[in-house]
C-alpha cells in the first residue's frame, strides 16, 4: 500500500472523465510552493471532434439533439467542413457557435481552414431564402493578449507569423504578452550525442519538439543515448504547452526540403521597411542583397506548411525557449557556414530575437509527483491520438508505456492512474489482436469477409471477443475500443447465418456503450 502525497486521486469513479478530459485546470500554475496541486481535480468536459461525433450519433439516436445550446469549438483551424457542420448541428444555430481558431497553427495535412471557409459553411446551413444576400456570418474578435508565454518568446513567433502574412496573405496578429522573460537561446551542436554530454546540455525538464517526419529517428537516437527527455512531434504537441521547450532539427529539416533560398529571402524581408509582397521592382536591398518576390502561394507553397509547423512549435513554450540544430542530421547542405541554419541563427541574432549560446544549463531538477502525473496524462493522450491516426501499434504501445512510468510510485505515485493505464494498454493490445485475427482468418482481398468453412475460426473469434467484453465493456475509458470491436462483429456477421449467434450480443453491448 502506497500513501498518496498529493491529496485525493484525480480519478472519480462516479463521474465519466476520459483521458482527454484529465487536463489539469491551468496546468502548472495551480501548484503551491512545494509543487503540489492546489486543486487535484480536472475539467468537467473537454471534447475532441472525434468524441463529439460519437456523442452526436448517440444524441440523434434518442432524438434529443441539442438545438437549444451554445457550442464552443477550439482548435477550429484543423476542422474539415464536415466537422464544423457537426458543431453547428449541435447548437441552436449559426449565432450560437463560438469558434476559437488560429489559422497560423493549421498543421493537419489537407486542411486549410480560413475565414472564408467558415462563412461558406455557415451560408450553406442557413435555410432562409435571403441567405444569398449574407456574405459575412461571423462576428470576429481578435484576441490581443497572450497569456501563455512572455514577450521575448512571442516576438520570435510573431516574426515567423509575419512571413505567413507576407507570403501567403494569412491574417497577421498584433498580440502582446503581459510579462517579459529570457530571450530564446540558439545552440548549434556537431552531433545528437552531444545532448548526453553534461558539459553541453543539462536540462532534465526540457521538452523537445521536432518535425513529424523525423520524430521516430530522433526517438531511436534518444533511446540509444539514454536521453530521457520527452520528445514530441508538432502534431503530438498541438494544444499543449510546457515550461521549457527545445526545438530540434527544424531548420535542418526545412533545408532538406529544398526551401533554403525562399526562407533566406523571407528572413531578409524581416528587416524590410516596405509593406509590399511583390518586391522585384522595388530594388529594395537588405544587407546588400536585393529582395526577391515574397509571394510564394504558387511558386513555393511548401513554405506555408513549414512556417505553420515552426510557428506552432515556437508557441508551445511558456517560459524558456531553445532552438537546437545538429550538423549530423543535416540531409542537405550548402557551403560550410552558409547554410540555412547558420543564416537563420544570424538573422535572429541581428534582430535581437534570440542569442547564441555554447551550452544549455537548466539543471536536473526532479519533477514533483503532480508534474509526473500531468506529463503521464499528456503522454497517454498522445498515444491515443496516434492510435486514431493509425500509427504503428508498436509506437502507440511505447508511448503508453512511457505514460505508465509516470504513474509509478517512484514518480507520480498514483496507483489508480497506473492501474487504469495498464488496463487501457491491455484493452488496446487485445483489440488489435482481435482485429488481426479477423483480417487473417475471415478477410480476402477483393472479396471481403468470407465465412465459408470457418466454423472453428468463428468459435475461436467468439471466445476472444467474449473475453474482451467481459473485461472492458463497462469501463468508461474503453468505450471507443469496445465500440470498434462491436462494429467489427456487425460488419463480419450481420447478414450471414451466424447473425443469430451475435445479434443479441451486439445489441446488448451497444446499449451498455450508451449508458457508460
N, C-alpha and C positions, 0 to 999 in steps of 0.2 A: 504494500500500500504506500503510495507516494502522496505527500502532502502538497497541495497546490499552493503556490506562493503568491498568486495574483488574483485572489478573490474567487468568486464563483466562476464556474466554467462558462464559456461563451455559448455552449450548447443548451438549448431549452427544449426538452422533449415534447412539450405540448404545443409548440409553435413551429410551423414549417419554415425553415431558413436554409436555402441551398448554399453551396459553396460561394457562388457569386454574390449572395446576399450577406456574406460574412465579411464585408469590407468595413473595417472599423471606422466609426464616425470621427472624421477629422484626422484619421491615421495617427501619426506620432505626436501631433500637437495636443493630444489628450493624455499625455503621460505626466506624472508628477516628477519631482526632482530625482527620485530613486529609479525612474524609468518604468514604474508600474502604471497600469492604466487607471485613470480616474473613473472611467465608465467601461466595464468589461463587455458590455453588450453591443449589439450591432444594429445596422439599419433594419427596418421592418421589410422593405421591399426595394430591390434594385434588379431590374429585369433586362436581359438581353433580348434582341429581336427574336431569337430562336424560342426563348421562353414565352414571349408574348404570343408568338404564332401558335404554340401548343395550347396555351391557355385560351386563346381566341376560339380555337376549334371546340374546346370544351364548353365555353360560354354559348356558342351558337347551338350546340347540341341540346341544351336545356332552354333555349330561346330567351336568354337574358343578356343580350349584347348591351354593352354599357353606353347607350346613346345619350345618357344624361351626364356623363362625366367629362372632365377635362383631362387631357393626356399630355404628359411631358416626355419628350424624346431627347436623349443625349447622344452624342457622337453621330449625329444625323448625316454628317458628310459621307459616311460609309454605308448609307442606306441605298438600296435599289428603289426604283419607283414603286415596286410591289410592297416593299417594307413600309414605305411612307403611307401608301394607301391603306395598309392594315391598321396603322395607328389612327388614321382619320376615321376609319370604320369603328374603332373602339370609342371614339369620342362623340360628343353631341353634334359636331360639325367642324367645318374648317376654321371657325373662330374659336374653337375650344382646344386647339392643338398648340402647345408651346414647344418650339424646336430649338435645341441648342446644337450649334454646328460651327466648326472651324474648317473652312474649305482648304486651308493650307496643311491640314493634317489628314488628308484623304490618302490612306496607304493601301486600300484594298484594290486588288487587281480588277480592272474593268469597271470600276465605279468612279464616276466623275460628277458628283452632285454639285450643282451651282444654284444660285438664287433663281435663275430662270427655270431650272428643272423643277424646283419646288412649286413655282407658280403654275407651271404646266400641269403638274399632278393635281393641284388644288382646283384648277379650272375644269379638269376632266371629271371631278367629283361633284361639281355644282350642277344640280338638276334644273335650276331656274333657267328660263329661256333667255334671260338677259346676260347669261354668263359670257357671251361673246364680247360684251362691252367692257368686261372687267379684265384689266391687264395685270394689276398688282393685288394679290390676295394676302400678301404678307405685310405685317406691320413690323418693321425691322428695328431692333435695338442693338446697338454696338456697345459691347462692354469695353471699358477703357482702363479698368484697374485689374492688374494681375496679382492674385493673392497666393499663387503657387510658389513663385521664385522671386529673386531680388533683381534690382535694376541692371546689374552687370551681366548676369546671365541673359536677361531679356534683351539687352542691346545686341548681343551676338545673334540671338534667334531672330530679331527683327531685321538684321542685315540680310539673312537668308530669305526671310519672307519678302523683303523688298525686291529680291531677284525674281520671285514668283509674280509679284505685282508688275514689275517692269517687262518681263519677257513673256508672261502668259496672261496678262490682264486680270490676275487674281486680285480680289479685294484686299487692300492693304490694311494695316492695323495701326492705331495710334495709342496703343495701350501703354501703361506705365506701371511700375511697381511701387509699393509703399515704403519699401526698405532698400538699403544698399548692402552689398556683401563683397566677397572677394572676387576679383576678376578671374574669368576662366583661364585655366593653365594648359599649355601645349607641351607635350612630351614626345620626342622622337627617339625610338629605340632601334637597335640593329636587328633584334630577333625577339620573338614572343617569349622565349625562355628568360629574357631579362626581367620579366614581371615576377619571376620567382627569386630574383636577387634582391635581398633586403636593402642593399645599398642604392638600388634604383627605385624600388617600389615597395612601400609599406601602406597598405590600405585594406585591412580586413573587412571593412564595412562598405567598401565601394562596390557599386553595382555596374557591371559592364553592359553596354549596348552595342550591337553590331548589325550590319545589314542582314536580312533574312537569308540571302543566298550563301553566306559564308559562316553562318552561326554554327552549323554542325561540325565543320572543320575546326573552328576555334574551340568548341566544347571538347573535342577529342584532344587537342593540344593542352587545354587547361587541365583535363583529367590526367594526362600523362605527366604533366609538370607538377601535379599536386596543388594547383591553384584552386582554392575553394570558393573564391568569389562567385556570386551569382552572375550568370551571363544570359541575357535575353536578346532576342531579335526585336526589331522595331515593332512588328505586329504583335508580338507577345507582350511588349511593354505598353502598348496602346491603352490609354486610360489610367495608367499607373503613374506613380511618382515616387522618387527616392531622395534621401538626403544628399548622398554623394553619388555622382554618376560619371562614368568614364566612357566616352565614345571611342571605339577602337576600330580602325580599318576603314572608316567611311571614305576618306579622300583617296585612299589606295583603291578602294572598290570603284569609286566614280572614275578614276583614271583608267582602270582596267576596262571600263565600258566604252572607252573612246570619246569621252566628253571633256577631255582636258582643255582643249582650245576654247570651247564655249564657256567653261567655268572660269578660265583665266580672264576672258573678256568680261564676264559678269562681275567678277571680283574687282576688276579695274573700275567698272562702272560705279561701284560703291562710292568712289571719290568724285563722280560726275556732278557738275553744278547745274546741269540741264535736266529737264523732265522728259526729254524725247526718248522714245523707244528706238525709232529708226535713226541711227547716228551716222550713216555712211556719208551723208552730205554736209554734216556739220563741221567735220575736221577736228573735232574735239580730241585733245591728247591728254592721256593720263600717264605720268612717269615717262613721257617721251614717246608713247605708243598711241597711235590713232585708234579710237574705239571702233569696233565693227558693229554691224547691226545686232541689236539685242533682242529682236523679236524672233523667238525660237519655236513658235507654235507649229510651224510647218517644217522648218529646216532641222530642228533638233528637239523633238517632243520628249525624248527621254530625260532631258534636263529637268522637266517638271516633276517627274516621279522621283528623281534624285533629290531635288530641293525639298519636296514634301517629306521624304524619308528623313533627311537631315534635320529639317525643322521640327518634326515630331520627336526625334531623339533628343534634340537640344532642350526641348521644353519638358523633359522628364525630371530634371534636377531641381530640387527645392533649395539646396544650399550650394555646395561646391561642384563645379563642372570642370571635367578634364577632357581633352582631346588627345588621344594617343595614336600614333602611327608607327608601324614596324616595317623596316626595309625588307625583311624576308618574306612578307606576304604580298609584296608588290607583284602584280601579274603583268603590268605593262609600264615600262619606264622610258624616260627620255634621257637627255644628258644629265650626268650626275649634278645634283643640286638645282636643276632647272625643271624638275617635275612638278606636277600639280600640288603634291603635298608641301614641298618647300615654298611654292608660290603662295598657297593659301595661308600657311603659317605667317609668311612675311607680310601679307596684306592685312591680316588680323592684328598683327603687332603694330604696324604703321598706323592703323586707325584706332589703336588703343582699345581694341575689343578683346584682346587676350594677351598673355605674356608667356614667353618661352621659359621652361624650367628644365633642369638636368635630372631631377628625381622627384618623386611624389612621396610625401610622408604624412599619412593620416593616422598613423599608429595602428595598433592591433587591439583596439578597444573591444572587449567582448560584448556581444549583443545581449540585451536583457531577455528573460523568458517571454515577455509580452512581444518584443520585437521579433523573436524567433517564430512565435505563433502567427503573427501578422504576415511574415515572409512565407511561412508554410502555406497559409491560405492562398497567398498570391501564386505560389508555385502550383498548388492544386488547381486553381482556376486556369492557369496557363496550360497544364496538362489536359484538362477537359476541352479547352479551346482547340488544342492541337488534335485531339481525338475527333472533334466535329469537323475539322478541316481535312480529315482523312490522312493525317501524318502517320508515319510508320508506328506500329503498335509498340515496338521496342523503344522508340523515342518517348512515346507517351508514358510507358512504364517507368523509364528512367526519371522523367520529370516528377511523377507521383512519388517515387522512392526518395527523391530529394526532399519533397514536401514532408514525407514521413519522418525523416531525420530531424526536422524542425520541431516536431511534437514530442520527441523522446525526452525522458527525464533529465538528461544532461543538457538539454537546450530549452525548449518551450515548456516541458513538464506538464503536459495536458494529456492524460490518459484517454479521455473521451474523444478528443480530436484524433489521437493516434489510432484508436480502435476504429473510428469512422473512416479514416484514411485507408487503413488496411482493408476494411470491408469493401470500400469503393474500388480499390485496386483489384480485389478478388472478383468483384462484380464485372469489371471491365474485361479482365482476362477470361473469365468464364463465358461472357457474351461473345468474345472474339473466337473462342474455341467452338462454340455452338455454330456460329456463322461460317467458320471454316469447314466444319463437318458438313453443314448443309450444302455448301458450294461444291465440296469434293464428292459427296455421295449422291446428291439429287440433281445438280445443275449440269446441263450440257449446252455447250456453245451453239448458238443459232436455233436452239430448240426450247430452252428454258428448263423449268423443273419437270423432271420425268421420274415418276414413282413406280414404274412398271418393274416387277420382280424385286422390289425394295422393302419387303415387309420387315425383315430383320433389322434393316437400317432405320426404318420408321420407328420400330420399338426402341432401338437404342437412342434415337433422337428424342423420343418421348421421355425416356428416363433422364436425359440430360436437361431438358427444359423443366421437368418436374423438380429436379434438384435445384435448378436456378431460381425458379419462382418461390420455392419453399424458403429460400434464404433471403431473397431481396424484394419480394413483391410489395411488402407493406412498409418499406423504408423510403421516406420522402426524398432522401438524397439520390436514390437509384431509379426514380420514376422514368427518366429518359431511356436508361438502359433496358428497363423492363418493357417499356413501350416498343422499343426496337425489336426485341425478341418476339413479343406478341404479334407484331405486324409481320415478321418473318414467317411465323407459323401460319398466319392467314394467307400470305402470299403463296406458300407451298401447298397447303392442304385444302383450302376452301375451293369447292367445285370439283373435288375428287372424291372417290369412295371413302377416303379417310376423314372427310369433313365431319362426319358424325362423331368421330373419336375426339376431335379437337374443338368443335364449335362451342360447346358449353364452357370449356376451359378458357377460350379466348374472350367470351362474353363476361365471364366472372373476373378475369384479370383486368379487362378494360374498365369495369365498374369500380374495382379497387383502385386503379390508377386515378380515377376522377376524385375519389374521396380522400386520397392520401394528402 
